[in-house]
């Protein structure tokens, strides 16, 4: 349900669906588009356009590391 709602977003949903269900070349183009979007945000918004996505990515990596290493602390359902 959530994935269908994300796919319904006009431009981003189409690119994301192609990256998930498409070929390896589609994934490369998707990553290049995301990098260009990050650079464009830096040009338009300056330093906050660069640092805010980097902080969000660092938070996601830290959360993933905690989830991977402390998996036995949480009961499985």
N, C-alpha and C positions, 0 to 999 in steps of 0.2 A: 504494500500500500504506500509506504513512504517512498520507496524507490520509484513507483509510478508517478508520484507527485513531483519528485525531483526531475524525472524525465520530461514532465510537462512544461518545465521552464523553457521558454522559447529557444534561446541559443545555447545556453549551458547544458540543458538537458539533452539536446541532440548530440553535442560533443561528448558528454559523459556516457551516453548509451553506446555511441560508437567506440569509445575507449574500452568499455566493459565487454561488449559483445563482438567487437570488430577484430581486425587483424593486429599483428604486432606493429605494423606501420601506423595504424590508427592511434595506438597508445603513444608512439613517439610524437606524432603531430599534436596530440592532446597535451603532452608535457611541454612541448615547445610553445603552444598557445598559452599555457598557464604561466610559463616563465616570461613570455612577452607581456602578459597582463600584469605581472608583478613589476616589471620594468616600467610599464606605462603608468601604474599607480605611483611609482617613485617619481616619475617626471611630473605628474599632475599634482600630487599631494606632498611631495618632498620626503623628508625623513620619516614621518609617520606612515607613509605608504609602503615603505620598505620594512620598517622595524615591527609594525603590528602583525603582519603575516608571519614574520620570523619568530616572534614571541609565541604566537598561536601554534606554530609548527613545533617549537621546543616543548610547549606544554603537552602536545599530543605524543611526542616521542617519550617524554618523561612518564606520562600516563601508561603508555604501552610497556615501557620497561618495568614499571611497578606491577602492572598486571601480569607480566610474564614471570617475574621473579617471586611475587608474593601470591601466586595462584593457589597455593595450598592453604592460605589463611582464610579464604572464603569458601563456604560450603557450596558444593555443586547441587544443582536442582535436578 
